[in-house]
């Protein structure tokens, strides 16, 4: 018997409805999770918990000044304060940048345990005015006075390039370990500027956290991204924290929004970079960068 057209359409519609009801929701129907730039993250096996976004203060830094200090105390401290108001908890300083005296005054009234300070010891020739390079305990005591704090959350040996740095800097490493035992610093590590030096971090148990340069374009990095990224993954897998630097190519991607987006997606997608350290020079740049972080989807629970 031939089925009338109206009856056929009715039965077809019922069949489609049953099929739809029995089909599980597609992944696209699930709520999309995105990265939060101010989400608390833990640096490796340390007890340091900080914001995913870190405000760097060393753009064009050297000889105890940087673009941040050159903007003047009022503007620089306003940048620190307004960035903290948005959720920034980590501030990246260095003796090389001359930025020690600014953070505590800018965050007056904020409890010290509500933000984290990282700084770095410059042990190489040049870079700072004096020729002397005192031991790490002398440097840290000066840093504590300059910053105006009882402890520093993370202290790094700045700009290691030798593959043998764990041997060459062992004395300073041992001193920093004692300072950690005394509670004057909470964690220690290195800021790295060479691929072989980065590889040495993988098996060095002294390292709590590593500052490393990473973006998909190889800009101001220790090597091409496909060489650097696997090393960072091994460092992270060994329980060490990883702080990514040069995500905006040392400022060269400022006027290229597509490449900034791609760099942020790439670094977050690696799954081994805990903190994004960017030397924003205005609150508008902080807002721009963190909004771009929020656009990146994550599959993490």
C-alpha positions as protocol buffer text, in pm:
chain_id: "A"
residue {
  index: 1
  type: UNK
  ca { x: 0 y: 0 z: 0 }
}
residue {
  index: 2
  type: UNK
  ca { x: 130 y: 341 z: -92 }
}
residue {
  index: 3
  type: UNK
  ca { x: 186 y: 580 z: 201 }
}
residue {
  index: 4
  type: UNK
  ca { x: 36 y: 923 z: 150 }
}
residue {
  index: 5
  type: UNK
  ca { x: 289 y: 1208 z: 134 }
}
residue {
  index: 6
  type: UNK
  ca { x: 157 y: 1376 z: 452 }
}
residue {
  index: 7
  type: UNK
  ca { x: 180 y: 1048 z: 648 }
}
residue {
  index: 8
  type: UNK
  ca { x: 531 y: 988 z: 515 }
}
residue {
  index: 9
  type: UNK
  ca { x: 650 y: 1329 z: 630 }
}
residue {
  index: 10
  type: UNK
  ca { x: 488 y: 1276 z: 972 }
}
residue {
  index: 11
  type: UNK
  ca { x: 661 y: 941 z: 1020 }
}
residue {
  index: 12
  type: UNK
  ca { x: 993 y: 1085 z: 899 }
}
residue {
  index: 13
  type: UNK
  ca { x: 970 y: 1370 z: 1145 }
}
residue {
  index: 14
  type: UNK
  ca { x: 899 y: 1132 z: 1431 }
}
residue {
  index: 15
  type: UNK
  ca { x: 1197 y: 922 z: 1330 }
}
residue {
  index: 16
  type: UNK
  ca { x: 1428 y: 1224 z: 1326 }
}
residue {
  index: 17
  type: UNK
  ca { x: 1300 y: 1330 z: 1669 }
}
residue {
  index: 18
  type: UNK
  ca { x: 1372 y: 988 z: 1819 }
}
residue {
  index: 19
  type: UNK
  ca { x: 1717 y: 992 z: 1665 }
}
residue {
  index: 20
  type: UNK
  ca { x: 1792 y: 1333 z: 1811 }
}
residue {
  index: 21
  type: UNK
  ca { x: 1674 y: 1230 z: 2156 }
}
residue {
  index: 22
  type: UNK
  ca { x: 1892 y: 921 z: 2151 }
}
residue {
  index: 23
  type: UNK
  ca { x: 2204 y: 1108 z: 2028 }
}
residue {
  index: 24
  type: UNK
  ca { x: 2441 y: 1222 z: 2305 }
}
residue {
  index: 25
  type: UNK
  ca { x: 2529 y: 1592 z: 2326 }
}
residue {
  index: 26
  type: UNK
  ca { x: 2815 y: 1691 z: 2100 }
}
residue {
  index: 27
  type: UNK
  ca { x: 3132 y: 1828 z: 2250 }
}
residue {
  index: 28
  type: UNK
  ca { x: 3043 y: 2163 z: 2096 }
}
residue {
  index: 29
  type: UNK
  ca { x: 2727 y: 2171 z: 2309 }
}
residue {
  index: 30
  type: UNK
  ca { x: 2929 y: 2151 z: 2630 }
}
residue {
  index: 31
  type: UNK
  ca { x: 3034 y: 2471 z: 2807 }
}
residue {
  index: 32
  type: UNK
  ca { x: 3364 y: 2597 z: 2669 }
}
residue {
  index: 33
  type: UNK
  ca { x: 3636 y: 2639 z: 2932 }
}
residue {
  index: 34
  type: UNK
  ca { x: 3892 y: 2911 z: 2882 }
}
residue {
  index: 35
  type: UNK
  ca { x: 4215 y: 3009 z: 3055 }
}
residue {
  index: 36
  type: UNK
  ca { x: 4193 y: 3263 z: 3334 }
}
residue {
  index: 37
  type: UNK
  ca { x: 4501 y: 3493 z: 3341 }
}
residue {
  index: 38
  type: UNK
  ca { x: 4457 y: 3549 z: 3714 }
}
residue {
  index: 39
  type: UNK
  ca { x: 4384 y: 3190 z: 3813 }
}
residue {
  index: 40
  type: UNK
  ca { x: 4609 y: 3071 z: 4098 }
}
residue {
  index: 41
  type: UNK
  ca { x: 4876 y: 2830 z: 3975 }
}
residue {
  index: 42
  type: UNK
  ca { x: 5147 y: 2644 z: 4164 }
}
residue {
  index: 43
  type: UNK
  ca { x: 5510 y: 2663 z: 4055 }
}
residue {
  index: 44
  type: UNK
  ca { x: 5624 y: 2304 z: 4032 }
}
residue {
  index: 45
  type: UNK
  ca { x: 5674 y: 2133 z: 4368 }
}
residue {
  index: 46
  type: UNK
  ca { x: 5727 y: 2463 z: 4548 }
}
residue {
  index: 47
  type: UNK
  ca { x: 5465 y: 2602 z: 4784 }
}
residue {
  index: 48
  type: UNK
  ca { x: 5444 y: 2915 z: 4570 }
}
residue {
  index: 49
  type: UNK
  ca { x: 5093 y: 2979 z: 4444 }
}
residue {
  index: 50
  type: UNK
  ca { x: 5055 y: 3281 z: 4221 }
}
residue {
  index: 51
  type: UNK
  ca { x: 4859 y: 3429 z: 3932 }
}
residue {
  index: 52
  type: UNK
  ca { x: 4904 y: 3285 z: 3584 }
}
residue {
  index: 53
  type: UNK
  ca { x: 4989 y: 3635 z: 3460 }
}
residue {
  index: 54
  type: UNK
  ca { x: 5304 y: 3799 z: 3599 }
}
residue {
  index: 55
  type: UNK
  ca { x: 5395 y: 4163 z: 3545 }
}
residue {
  index: 56
  type: UNK
  ca { x: 5752 y: 4190 z: 3423 }
}
residue {
  index: 57
  type: UNK
  ca { x: 5945 y: 4508 z: 3498 }
}
residue {
  index: 58
  type: UNK
  ca { x: 6257 y: 4473 z: 3284 }
}
residue {
  index: 59
  type: UNK
  ca { x: 6169 y: 4594 z: 2937 }
}
residue {
  index: 60
  type: UNK
  ca { x: 6497 y: 4719 z: 2789 }
}
residue {
  index: 61
  type: UNK
  ca { x: 6654 y: 4662 z: 3129 }
}
residue {
  index: 62
  type: UNK
  ca { x: 7018 y: 4714 z: 3223 }
}
residue {
  index: 63
  type: UNK
  ca { x: 7247 y: 4913 z: 3450 }
}
residue {
  index: 64
  type: UNK
  ca { x: 6971 y: 4924 z: 3715 }
}
residue {
  index: 65
  type: UNK
  ca { x: 6707 y: 5086 z: 3499 }
}
residue {
  index: 66
  type: UNK
  ca { x: 6439 y: 4978 z: 3253 }
}
residue {
  index: 67
  type: UNK
  ca { x: 6152 y: 5128 z: 3056 }
}
residue {
  index: 68
  type: UNK
  ca { x: 5950 y: 5081 z: 3375 }
}
residue {
  index: 69
  type: UNK
  ca { x: 6179 y: 5287 z: 3595 }
}
residue {
  index: 70
  type: UNK
  ca { x: 6218 y: 5544 z: 3318 }
}
residue {
  index: 71
  type: UNK
  ca { x: 5843 y: 5611 z: 3321 }
}
residue {
  index: 72
  type: UNK
  ca { x: 5883 y: 5765 z: 3669 }
}
residue {
  index: 73
  type: UNK
  ca { x: 5779 y: 5649 z: 4014 }
}
residue {
  index: 74
  type: UNK
  ca { x: 5419 y: 5776 z: 3998 }
}
residue {
  index: 75
  type: UNK
  ca { x: 5334 y: 5607 z: 3668 }
}
residue {
  index: 76
  type: UNK
  ca { x: 5525 y: 5288 z: 3747 }
}
residue {
  index: 77
  type: UNK
  ca { x: 5366 y: 5242 z: 4088 }
}
residue {
  index: 78
  type: UNK
  ca { x: 5022 y: 5315 z: 3938 }
}
residue {
  index: 79
  type: UNK
  ca { x: 5084 y: 5038 z: 3684 }
}
residue {
  index: 80
  type: UNK
  ca { x: 5177 y: 4792 z: 3961 }
}
residue {
  index: 81
  type: UNK
  ca { x: 4876 y: 4887 z: 4173 }
}
residue {
  index: 82
  type: UNK
  ca { x: 4622 y: 4878 z: 3890 }
}
residue {
  index: 83
  type: UNK
  ca { x: 4759 y: 4547 z: 3765 }
}
residue {
  index: 84
  type: UNK
  ca { x: 4722 y: 4404 z: 4116 }
}
residue {
  index: 85
  type: UNK
  ca { x: 4366 y: 4541 z: 4132 }
}
residue {
  index: 86
  type: UNK
  ca { x: 4286 y: 4325 z: 3828 }
}
residue {
  index: 87
  type: UNK
  ca { x: 4432 y: 4013 z: 3987 }
}
residue {
  index: 88
  type: UNK
  ca { x: 4807 y: 4013 z: 3919 }
}
residue {
  index: 89
  type: UNK
  ca { x: 4987 y: 3854 z: 4212 }
}
residue {
  index: 90
  type: UNK
  ca { x: 5340 y: 3798 z: 4081 }
}
residue {
  index: 91
  type: UNK
  ca { x: 5584 y: 4079 z: 4003 }
}
residue {
  index: 92
  type: UNK
  ca { x: 5913 y: 4001 z: 3831 }
}
residue {
  index: 93
  type: UNK
  ca { x: 6204 y: 4224 z: 3939 }
}
residue {
  index: 94
  type: UNK
  ca { x: 6583 y: 4214 z: 3909 }
}
residue {
  index: 95
  type: UNK
  ca { x: 6889 y: 4393 z: 4039 }
}
residue {
  index: 96
  type: UNK
  ca { x: 6970 y: 4453 z: 3671 }
}
residue {
  index: 97
  type: UNK
  ca { x: 6643 y: 4645 z: 3622 }
}
residue {
  index: 98
  type: UNK
  ca { x: 6663 y: 4865 z: 3933 }
}
residue {
  index: 99
  type: UNK
  ca { x: 6297 y: 4791 z: 4012 }
}
residue {
  index: 100
  type: UNK
  ca { x: 6329 y: 4676 z: 4375 }
}
residue {
  index: 101
  type: UNK
  ca { x: 6202 y: 4993 z: 4549 }
}
residue {
  index: 102
  type: UNK
  ca { x: 5867 y: 5015 z: 4368 }
}
residue {
  index: 103
  type: UNK
  ca { x: 5643 y: 4718 z: 4447 }
}
residue {
  index: 104
  type: UNK
  ca { x: 5594 y: 4746 z: 4824 }
}
residue {
  index: 105
  type: UNK
  ca { x: 5504 y: 5118 z: 4817 }
}
residue {
  index: 106
  type: UNK
  ca { x: 5269 y: 5060 z: 4523 }
}
residue {
  index: 107
  type: UNK
  ca { x: 5086 y: 4785 z: 4714 }
}
residue {
  index: 108
  type: UNK
  ca { x: 5068 y: 4964 z: 5047 }
}
residue {
  index: 109
  type: UNK
  ca { x: 4782 y: 4818 z: 5249 }
}
residue {
  index: 110
  type: UNK
  ca { x: 4791 y: 4482 z: 5069 }
}
residue {
  index: 111
  type: UNK
  ca { x: 4900 y: 4193 z: 5292 }
}
residue {
  index: 112
  type: UNK
  ca { x: 5245 y: 4065 z: 5193 }
}
residue {
  index: 113
  type: UNK
  ca { x: 5123 y: 3707 z: 5155 }
}
residue {
  index: 114
  type: UNK
  ca { x: 4871 y: 3819 z: 4891 }
}
residue {
  index: 115
  type: UNK
  ca { x: 5135 y: 3880 z: 4625 }
}
residue {
  index: 116
  type: UNK
  ca { x: 5466 y: 3726 z: 4523 }
}
residue {
  index: 117
  type: UNK
  ca { x: 5797 y: 3892 z: 4439 }
}
residue {
  index: 118
  type: UNK
  ca { x: 6058 y: 3734 z: 4214 }
}
residue {
  index: 119
  type: UNK
  ca { x: 6400 y: 3890 z: 4170 }
}
residue {
  index: 120
  type: UNK
  ca { x: 6735 y: 3795 z: 4021 }
}
residue {
  index: 121
  type: UNK
  ca { x: 7103 y: 3810 z: 4111 }
}
residue {
  index: 122
  type: UNK
  ca { x: 7330 y: 3944 z: 3835 }
}
residue {
  index: 123
  type: UNK
  ca { x: 7659 y: 3756 z: 3861 }
}
residue {
  index: 124
  type: UNK
  ca { x: 7801 y: 3822 z: 3513 }
}
residue {
  index: 125
  type: UNK
  ca { x: 8043 y: 4096 z: 3400 }
}
residue {
  index: 126
  type: UNK
  ca { x: 7890 y: 4431 z: 3307 }
}
residue {
  index: 127
  type: UNK
  ca { x: 7520 y: 4495 z: 3343 }
}
residue {
  index: 128
  type: UNK
  ca { x: 7535 y: 4679 z: 3676 }
}
residue {
  index: 129
  type: UNK
  ca { x: 7755 y: 4977 z: 3775 }
}
residue {
  index: 130
  type: UNK
  ca { x: 7998 y: 4813 z: 4019 }
}
residue {
  index: 131
  type: UNK
  ca { x: 8257 y: 4552 z: 3925 }
}
residue {
  index: 132
  type: UNK
  ca { x: 8229 y: 4352 z: 4247 }
}
residue {
  index: 133
  type: UNK
  ca { x: 8008 y: 4043 z: 4251 }
}
residue {
  index: 134
  type: UNK
  ca { x: 7946 y: 3957 z: 4618 }
}
residue {
  index: 135
  type: UNK
  ca { x: 7804 y: 3622 z: 4722 }
}
residue {
  index: 136
  type: UNK
  ca { x: 7433 y: 3552 z: 4711 }
}
residue {
  index: 137
  type: UNK
  ca { x: 7378 y: 3607 z: 5085 }
}
residue {
  index: 138
  type: UNK
  ca { x: 7519 y: 3961 z: 5061 }
}
residue {
  index: 139
  type: UNK
  ca { x: 7302 y: 4029 z: 4755 }
}
residue {
  index: 140
  type: UNK
  ca { x: 6985 y: 3896 z: 4915 }
}
residue {
  index: 141
  type: UNK
  ca { x: 7036 y: 4102 z: 5231 }
}
residue {
  index: 142
  type: UNK
  ca { x: 7063 y: 4412 z: 5014 }
}
residue {
  index: 143
  type: UNK
  ca { x: 6758 y: 4309 z: 4810 }
}
residue {
  index: 144
  type: UNK
  ca { x: 6551 y: 4268 z: 5126 }
}
residue {
  index: 145
  type: UNK
  ca { x: 6640 y: 4623 z: 5230 }
}
residue {
  index: 146
  type: UNK
  ca { x: 6579 y: 4770 z: 4886 }
}
residue {
  index: 147
  type: UNK
  ca { x: 6245 y: 4596 z: 4840 }
}
residue {
  index: 148
  type: UNK
  ca { x: 6139 y: 4656 z: 5200 }
}
residue {
  index: 149
  type: UNK
  ca { x: 6033 y: 4299 z: 5282 }
}
residue {
  index: 150
  type: UNK
  ca { x: 6122 y: 4022 z: 5526 }
}
residue {
  index: 151
  type: UNK
  ca { x: 6140 y: 3755 z: 5256 }
}
residue {
  index: 152
  type: UNK
  ca { x: 6151 y: 3714 z: 4880 }
}
residue {
  index: 153
  type: UNK
  ca { x: 5932 y: 3450 z: 4719 }
}
residue {
  index: 154
  type: UNK
  ca { x: 6163 y: 3349 z: 4435 }
}
residue {
  index: 155
  type: UNK
  ca { x: 6531 y: 3436 z: 4377 }
}
residue {
  index: 156
  type: UNK
  ca { x: 6700 y: 3344 z: 4051 }
}
residue {
  index: 157
  type: UNK
  ca { x: 7056 y: 3342 z: 3923 }
}
residue {
  index: 158
  type: UNK
  ca { x: 7012 y: 3577 z: 3630 }
}
residue {
  index: 159
  type: UNK
  ca { x: 7097 y: 3490 z: 3269 }
}
residue {
  index: 160
  type: UNK
  ca { x: 7276 y: 3155 z: 3293 }
}
residue {
  index: 161
  type: UNK
  ca { x: 7425 y: 3048 z: 2960 }
}
residue {
  index: 162
  type: UNK
  ca { x: 7685 y: 2781 z: 3037 }
}
residue {
  index: 163
  type: UNK
  ca { x: 7588 y: 2413 z: 3019 }
}
residue {
  index: 164
  type: UNK
  ca { x: 7810 y: 2370 z: 3327 }
}
residue {
  index: 165
  type: UNK
  ca { x: 7635 y: 2637 z: 3535 }
}
residue {
  index: 166
  type: UNK
  ca { x: 7540 y: 2385 z: 3810 }
}
residue {
  index: 167
  type: UNK
  ca { x: 7913 y: 2328 z: 3869 }
}
residue {
  index: 168
  type: UNK
  ca { x: 8028 y: 2685 z: 3815 }
}
residue {
  index: 169
  type: UNK
  ca { x: 7762 y: 2843 z: 4039 }
}
residue {
  index: 170
  type: UNK
  ca { x: 7743 y: 2571 z: 4305 }
}
residue {
  index: 171
  type: UNK
  ca { x: 7867 y: 2800 z: 4582 }
}
residue {
  index: 172
  type: UNK
  ca { x: 7590 y: 3051 z: 4516 }
}
residue {
  index: 173
  type: UNK
  ca { x: 7335 y: 2772 z: 4484 }
}
residue {
  index: 174
  type: UNK
  ca { x: 7434 y: 2634 z: 4825 }
}
residue {
  index: 175
  type: UNK
  ca { x: 7406 y: 2981 z: 4980 }
}
residue {
  index: 176
  type: UNK
  ca { x: 7057 y: 3028 z: 4834 }
}
residue {
  index: 177
  type: UNK
  ca { x: 6956 y: 2686 z: 4966 }
}
residue {
  index: 178
  type: UNK
  ca { x: 7060 y: 2795 z: 5317 }
}
residue {
  index: 179
  type: UNK
  ca { x: 6867 y: 3120 z: 5279 }
}
residue {
  index: 180
  type: UNK
  ca { x: 6561 y: 2915 z: 5188 }
}
residue {
  index: 181
  type: UNK
  ca { x: 6608 y: 2705 z: 5501 }
}
residue {
  index: 182
  type: UNK
  ca { x: 6624 y: 3030 z: 5701 }
}
residue {
  index: 183
  type: UNK
  ca { x: 6300 y: 3158 z: 5546 }
}
residue {
  index: 184
  type: UNK
  ca { x: 6460 y: 3459 z: 5380 }
}
residue {
  index: 185
  type: UNK
  ca { x: 6362 y: 3324 z: 5040 }
}
residue {
  index: 186
  type: UNK
  ca { x: 6091 y: 3072 z: 4958 }
}
residue {
  index: 187
  type: UNK
  ca { x: 6229 y: 2921 z: 4638 }
}
residue {
  index: 188
  type: UNK
  ca { x: 6528 y: 2949 z: 4404 }
}
residue {
  index: 189
  type: UNK
  ca { x: 6615 y: 2883 z: 4044 }
}
residue {
  index: 190
  type: UNK
  ca { x: 6759 y: 3029 z: 3726 }
}
residue {
  index: 191
  type: UNK
  ca { x: 6674 y: 3262 z: 3442 }
}
residue {
  index: 192
  type: UNK
  ca { x: 6811 y: 3093 z: 3129 }
}
residue {
  index: 193
  type: UNK
  ca { x: 6949 y: 3239 z: 2807 }
}
residue {
  index: 194
  type: UNK
  ca { x: 7100 y: 2940 z: 2625 }
}
residue {
  index: 195
  type: UNK
  ca { x: 6958 y: 2605 z: 2516 }
}
residue {
  index: 196
  type: UNK
  ca { x: 7235 y: 2392 z: 2671 }
}
residue {
  index: 197
  type: UNK
  ca { x: 7195 y: 2578 z: 3000 }
}
residue {
  index: 198
  type: UNK
  ca { x: 6821 y: 2512 z: 2981 }
}
residue {
  index: 199
  type: UNK
  ca { x: 6883 y: 2141 z: 2928 }
}
residue {
  index: 200
  type: UNK
  ca { x: 7100 y: 2133 z: 3242 }
}
residue {
  index: 201
  type: UNK
  ca { x: 6792 y: 2232 z: 3445 }
}
residue {
  index: 202
  type: UNK
  ca { x: 6619 y: 1902 z: 3373 }
}
residue {
  index: 203
  type: UNK
  ca { x: 6832 y: 1692 z: 3606 }
}
residue {
  index: 204
  type: UNK
  ca { x: 6950 y: 1956 z: 3854 }
}
residue {
  index: 205
  type: UNK
  ca { x: 6756 y: 1895 z: 4179 }
}
residue {
  index: 206
  type: UNK
  ca { x: 6846 y: 2237 z: 4323 }
}
residue {
  index: 207
  type: UNK
  ca { x: 6622 y: 2409 z: 4067 }
}
residue {
  index: 208
  type: UNK
  ca { x: 6276 y: 2498 z: 4199 }
}
residue {
  index: 209
  type: UNK
  ca { x: 6171 y: 2710 z: 3904 }
}
residue {
  index: 210
  type: UNK
  ca { x: 6303 y: 2823 z: 3565 }
}
residue {
  index: 211
  type: UNK
  ca { x: 6247 y: 3145 z: 3371 }
}
residue {
  index: 212
  type: UNK
  ca { x: 6271 y: 3056 z: 3001 }
}
residue {
  index: 213
  type: UNK
  ca { x: 6206 y: 3240 z: 2675 }
}
residue {
  index: 214
  type: UNK
  ca { x: 5929 y: 3087 z: 2467 }
}
residue {
  index: 215
  type: UNK
  ca { x: 5710 y: 3186 z: 2171 }
}
residue {
  index: 216
  type: UNK
  ca { x: 5631 y: 3010 z: 1841 }
}
residue {
  index: 217
  type: UNK
  ca { x: 5852 y: 3243 z: 1633 }
}
residue {
  index: 218
  type: UNK
  ca { x: 6192 y: 3194 z: 1797 }
}
residue {
  index: 219
  type: UNK
  ca { x: 6209 y: 3565 z: 1883 }
}
residue {
  index: 220
  type: UNK
  ca { x: 6472 y: 3647 z: 2149 }
}
residue {
  index: 221
  type: UNK
  ca { x: 6487 y: 3277 z: 2237 }
}
residue {
  index: 222
  type: UNK
  ca { x: 6752 y: 3015 z: 2308 }
}
residue {
  index: 223
  type: UNK
  ca { x: 6668 y: 2827 z: 1989 }
}
residue {
  index: 224
  type: UNK
  ca { x: 6374 y: 2743 z: 1764 }
}
residue {
  index: 225
  type: UNK
  ca { x: 6046 y: 2665 z: 1937 }
}
residue {
  index: 226
  type: UNK
  ca { x: 6056 y: 2299 z: 1835 }
}
residue {
  index: 227
  type: UNK
  ca { x: 6387 y: 2263 z: 2021 }
}
residue {
  index: 228
  type: UNK
  ca { x: 6299 y: 2467 z: 2329 }
}
residue {
  index: 229
  type: UNK
  ca { x: 5947 y: 2335 z: 2395 }
}
residue {
  index: 230
  type: UNK
  ca { x: 6049 y: 1967 z: 2451 }
}
residue {
  index: 231
  type: UNK
  ca { x: 6311 y: 2081 z: 2703 }
}
residue {
  index: 232
  type: UNK
  ca { x: 6054 y: 2287 z: 2892 }
}
residue {
  index: 233
  type: UNK
  ca { x: 5824 y: 1985 z: 2902 }
}
residue {
  index: 234
  type: UNK
  ca { x: 6099 y: 1770 z: 3056 }
}
residue {
  index: 235
  type: UNK
  ca { x: 6176 y: 2042 z: 3310 }
}
residue {
  index: 236
  type: UNK
  ca { x: 5808 y: 2066 z: 3403 }
}
residue {
  index: 237
  type: UNK
  ca { x: 5767 y: 1688 z: 3414 }
}
residue {
  index: 238
  type: UNK
  ca { x: 6058 y: 1672 z: 3661 }
}
residue {
  index: 239
  type: UNK
  ca { x: 5852 y: 1879 z: 3906 }
}
residue {
  index: 240
  type: UNK
  ca { x: 6001 y: 2221 z: 3846 }
}
residue {
  index: 241
  type: UNK
  ca { x: 5807 y: 2541 z: 3786 }
}
residue {
  index: 242
  type: UNK
  ca { x: 5829 y: 2707 z: 3444 }
}
residue {
  index: 243
  type: UNK
  ca { x: 5782 y: 3080 z: 3390 }
}
residue {
  index: 244
  type: UNK
  ca { x: 5758 y: 3180 z: 3024 }
}
residue {
  index: 245
  type: UNK
  ca { x: 5923 y: 3501 z: 2902 }
}
residue {
  index: 246
  type: UNK
  ca { x: 5929 y: 3687 z: 2568 }
}
residue {
  index: 247
  type: UNK
  ca { x: 5576 y: 3581 z: 2470 }
}
residue {
  index: 248
  type: UNK
  ca { x: 5539 y: 3912 z: 2286 }
}
residue {
  index: 249
  type: UNK
  ca { x: 5886 y: 3878 z: 2135 }
}
residue {
  index: 250
  type: UNK
  ca { x: 6041 y: 4144 z: 2360 }
}
residue {
  index: 251
  type: UNK
  ca { x: 5777 y: 4389 z: 2236 }
}
residue {
  index: 252
  type: UNK
  ca { x: 5816 y: 4311 z: 1865 }
}
residue {
  index: 253
  type: UNK
  ca { x: 5461 y: 4170 z: 1844 }
}
residue {
  index: 254
  type: UNK
  ca { x: 5301 y: 4478 z: 2000 }
}
residue {
  index: 255
  type: UNK
  ca { x: 5152 y: 4586 z: 1668 }
}
residue {
  index: 256
  type: UNK
  ca { x: 5061 y: 4240 z: 1541 }
}
residue {
  index: 257
  type: UNK
  ca { x: 4746 y: 4119 z: 1722 }
}
residue {
  index: 258
  type: UNK
  ca { x: 4721 y: 3797 z: 1521 }
}
residue {
  index: 259
  type: UNK
  ca { x: 5072 y: 3689 z: 1614 }
}
residue {
  index: 260
  type: UNK
  ca { x: 5015 y: 3788 z: 1978 }
}
residue {
  index: 261
  type: UNK
  ca { x: 4708 y: 3564 z: 1982 }
}
residue {
  index: 262
  type: UNK
  ca { x: 4898 y: 3279 z: 1819 }
}
residue {
  index: 263
  type: UNK
  ca { x: 5187 y: 3313 z: 2065 }
}
residue {
  index: 264
  type: UNK
  ca { x: 4954 y: 3301 z: 2365 }
}
residue {
  index: 265
  type: UNK
  ca { x: 4764 y: 3001 z: 2222 }
}
residue {
  index: 266
  type: UNK
  ca { x: 5089 y: 2822 z: 2149 }
}
residue {
  index: 267
  type: UNK
  ca { x: 5246 y: 2872 z: 2492 }
}
residue {
  index: 268
  type: UNK
  ca { x: 4929 y: 2784 z: 2684 }
}
residue {
  index: 269
  type: UNK
  ca { x: 4877 y: 2483 z: 2460 }
}
residue {
  index: 270
  type: UNK
  ca { x: 5218 y: 2340 z: 2554 }
}
residue {
  index: 271
  type: UNK
  ca { x: 5080 y: 2249 z: 2897 }
}
residue {
  index: 272
  type: UNK
  ca { x: 5418 y: 2299 z: 3065 }
}
residue {
  index: 273
  type: UNK
  ca { x: 5437 y: 2675 z: 3117 }
}
residue {
  index: 274
  type: UNK
  ca { x: 5287 y: 2772 z: 3453 }
}
residue {
  index: 275
  type: UNK
  ca { x: 5323 y: 3151 z: 3451 }
}
residue {
  index: 276
  type: UNK
  ca { x: 5326 y: 3406 z: 3168 }
}
residue {
  index: 277
  type: UNK
  ca { x: 5574 y: 3685 z: 3247 }
}
residue {
  index: 278
  type: UNK
  ca { x: 5517 y: 3990 z: 3026 }
}
residue {
  index: 279
  type: UNK
  ca { x: 5673 y: 4334 z: 3060 }
}
residue {
  index: 280
  type: UNK
  ca { x: 5360 y: 4538 z: 2993 }
}
residue {
  index: 281
  type: UNK
  ca { x: 5433 y: 4910 z: 3006 }
}
residue {
  index: 282
  type: UNK
  ca { x: 5075 y: 5033 z: 3053 }
}
residue {
  index: 283
  type: UNK
  ca { x: 4755 y: 4908 z: 3208 }
}
residue {
  index: 284
  type: UNK
  ca { x: 4609 y: 4902 z: 2855 }
}
residue {
  index: 285
  type: UNK
  ca { x: 4875 y: 4645 z: 2760 }
}
residue {
  index: 286
  type: UNK
  ca { x: 4794 y: 4440 z: 3072 }
}
residue {
  index: 287
  type: UNK
  ca { x: 4425 y: 4442 z: 2977 }
}
residue {
  index: 288
  type: UNK
  ca { x: 4498 y: 4356 z: 2615 }
}
residue {
  index: 289
  type: UNK
  ca { x: 4723 y: 4063 z: 2702 }
}
residue {
  index: 290
  type: UNK
  ca { x: 4499 y: 3916 z: 2971 }
}
residue {
  index: 291
  type: UNK
  ca { x: 4190 y: 3947 z: 2750 }
}
residue {
  index: 292
  type: UNK
  ca { x: 4372 y: 3750 z: 2482 }
}
residue {
  index: 293
  type: UNK
  ca { x: 4454 y: 3481 z: 2740 }
}
residue {
  index: 294
  type: UNK
  ca { x: 4081 y: 3456 z: 2818 }
}
residue {
  index: 295
  type: UNK
  ca { x: 4007 y: 3375 z: 2452 }
}
residue {
  index: 296
  type: UNK
  ca { x: 4211 y: 3054 z: 2461 }
}
residue {
  index: 297
  type: UNK
  ca { x: 4012 y: 2737 z: 2518 }
}
residue {
  index: 298
  type: UNK
  ca { x: 4138 y: 2477 z: 2762 }
}
residue {
  index: 299
  type: UNK
  ca { x: 4052 y: 2109 z: 2800 }
}
residue {
  index: 300
  type: UNK
  ca { x: 4183 y: 2101 z: 3156 }
}
residue {
  index: 301
  type: UNK
  ca { x: 3934 y: 2021 z: 3430 }
}
